[in-house]
Amino acid sequence: MIDLHIRPERPADAASIAALLYAAFAGNQHSNHTEHQIVERLRAGGRLAVSLAALLPDGRLVGHVAFSKVTIDGRDEDWYGLGPLAVLPQAQGQGVGAALVEAGLSVLRRKGARGCVVLGEPAYYCRFGFAQDAGLRYPGPPPEYFMALPFAGPAPQGVVAYDGAFA
């Protein structure tokens, strides 16, 4: 693991975060390469609930994670969606993403959130406690890639919808 400083994003970080998101997803075959636009739309709409930046000791931005509210069957159940999570290619595999996920989940817990969902690689996200929940559904991708992590009480049941910024 490399030495990192994780902090909430600042207004001056916006351009660097956009560049990082673009670079991190450039070679990803499962991406439509709009992750930077998703974060920009969430930020512009005031719906970026948690946005954390990972910086090296010299101040270079190497990672970013965003969390935004999701609805379940159209209701606000105080659940959040993790994503996008991005790490510069040259910093991947060094614990940056894991540190960002853990820090973001900690912020959500302190805020009193009831849980979090993620659409991603099960082998990666299971280490944080995410697991498939048959009662929470997200139409489209294979169900094993959609996982939930309840913080308080059982997970609600229904269809999960991400913010319109993801459309």
ABEGO torsion letter per residue (X at the ends): XBBBBBBBBBAAAAAAAAAAAAAAAAABAABAGAAAAAAAAAAAAGABABBBBBBBAAGBBABBBBBBBBBBGGBBAGBBBBOBBBBBAAABGAGAAAAAAAAAAAAAAAAGBAEBBBBBBAAAAAAAGBBBBAABBBBGBBAAABBBBBABEBBBBEBBBBBAAAX
